[in-house]
Amino acid sequence: MDADRTREPFDAYAAEVIRFKVRKLVGRAGFTESDREDLEQELALDFLRRAPHFNPDRAKRSTFISCVVDHHIAAIIEARHGRTRDVRREGPSLDIEVPEDRGNPVERVTDIDAEANRRGRSPEELRPLQLDIQSVIETLPPQLRELAEDLKTHSISEIARRIGMSRRQVQRWVKQIRRHFGEAGLRNYLR
C-alpha cells in the first residue's frame, strides 16, 4: 500500500500549513489576532473532512493539503464579506467610550440612547399621529386593513408564511398601503 495513504491524515505538516496560512490571513480581510485559534480549528476540521478524498494519483499530498486549506480560506472570506456580513460596512463598536457633553467618557450605546430620547416625541405628540394612522387604516379595503394591522407586529416574511402567499405579493399589498398613507399626507412616517 502507498505510504501516502497509510499516513495519519492530520500530521505535523498539515498543522504547519494551516498555521502558516492563518498567520498570513490575520490582519487581512477583517481578521484579527483573536480569530487565529478559531480559524486554525475551522481549517483543521475542514481538512479532516476532506482528507479521505485524497488521491495520490492526482496530486502530491502537500499540494492536496494546500489546495484544501486555500479553498476553505476563500470560502470563509467570501462568507465574511457577503453583502450582509461585510465587516467593512459595520460601524464602530457600541462599547467604545466617547466624550459626553460635560467631557466625561460614556459608552457609545449610552450616548446614542440619550440622543434618541432628545429627538423622540412625547406621548402627547404621538397621540395625534396614532389617531391619523388609525383613521387611514380604517379606510383601507378589508384585505389591506388586515395586512396593515399584522405589519404592526410581524414581518412581511412571517405574514406571507402565515397566509400562504409569496413575499412578493405581500410586498405589492404593502406598496398599496404606502400609497394610501402618502395620499393621506403621512408619507414622512413610512419606513
N, C-alpha and C positions, 0 to 999 in steps of 0.2 A: 504494500500500500504506500502511496505517496506521502512523504514526510509533511507536506503542507496540510494534508487532510487530517493527519493524526495530531497535529499541533493544537494546543489549547487555543480556542478562538480569541479569548481576550488575554493577551500576554503583555509583557513589559513594552514591546514595540508598539502595540496598538494603543496602550495607555499613553506612551510618549507622543505619538502622533496627535492624539486628542488634546493633550496638554499644550503641545506646540500650537495647534490651530486655534485653541481657545485663547492662548496668550496673544496671538495676533488679532483676535476679534475684540478683546477687551479694549475699550477706548474708542471703538468704532461702532457705527450703526446703533448707537444708543445704549450699548452695553457697558456696564461699569465693573469695577473690581468685585462688587458684591454679587454679580451674576456668574462669576467664574466657576464656582463649585456646581451650581445648577446646570450650567452649560456642559461641563465635563460629564456630569451624570447623565444628562439627556443624550449626549452624543454616544456615551458608552452603551447605554441601553439600546439605542437605535442600532449600533454596530452589532451588539449581541443578537438582536432580532434578525439581522441580515447575514450574519456570519455563516449560517448553514447553506446559504446560496453561493458561497464562494466556489468557483470552478477554476482549478489551476491550469486547465487547458485554454482558458480565455485570457488570463492575466496573471501577473505575479501577485503574491499576497500583499505586498507593500502597496501596489497600485490599487488593489481592491479596497484596502483599508482607507487610503487617501481619498478615493472616489466616494466611498460611502460617507465618510465624515464631511467632505466638501458639499455633497448633495444635501445632507441634513442641515448643515450650516446655512445653505442658501434657502432652504425651506423655513428655517427659524427666522431669518432676516425678512423674508417675504411676508411671513405671518405677522411679524412685529411691525412692519411698515405698511401693513394693509391700511386702506383708507380710514378705517375707524380706529386703528390702534397705533397710528404713526406717532412715535414719541416726539417727533419734531413739531407736531400740532398741539401738543399739550402745553398748557400754561404753567406758570411756576407753581410750586407746591403751596398748598394752603397752610402748611405747618411752619413756614419760614416766618421770621419776625419782621415787621415793618414798623416805622415810626408812627405813633399815634399823633393826634392833633397837638397834644401837650409835650411831644417829644419822647414819651415813654414807649418802648417797644412792645407790640402786641402781635399775636399770631394773625396772619393774613385773613384767616377764616373769621376771626372776631371782627376785624376791620370791615370785611365785606358785609357781615350781618348788620353792623351798625349803619353802614351806608344804605343798605336796603331798607332799614327801618326809617332812616331820614327821608328817603324818597317815597316810602309807602303811603298809601291812602288810609285815612282813618275810617273806622266803621261808618261814621256819619257820611263821609264822602262816597263810600262804596254802595250805600243803600240805594240811591237813585239809579246807579249803574245796574245793580242787580234787578231792579224793577224794569228798567229798559230792556235788559236781556230777556227777562221772563216774558215781557209783552211780545217781543219778536218771536220767541219760541212758540208762544201760543198762536201766532198767525201762520205758522208753518203747516204744510199738509201733514196728516197723521203719521205717515212713514218717516218724514224728516223730523217731525217733532220728537218721536220716539228715539231716533238716532241722536238728536241734539241732547236729549236727557242722558242717554247712555254715554255720550262723549264726556260728560262731566266726571265720570268715574272710571271709564275703560278706554283702552287704546283702540285704534282702528283695527289692528290685528285681532284683538280679543273679540270685538264686536263681529267681525267678519266670520270668525270661527263659530261663534255662538249662533249666528243666524244662517250659517251655511252659504255665505256669499263670498265672492272674491274680494280681496282687499281693494282692487282697482274699482269695483262697483261701489263699495262703501266710500272710497275717496271721491268718486263722482258725486255722490249724495252730499258729502261734506262741502264740495265746491258750491253746490246749490244752496246749502245752508249759509255759507260765507256770502254768497250773492245777496241773500235776504238781509243779512246783517249789514252789508255795505249799503244797500238801498235804504236801510233804516238809520243810516248815519253812524253806525257803530264800527266802522272799518278799523279804527285805531285800536280796538280791543281784541281783534282777531290775531291768533298766533299763526 
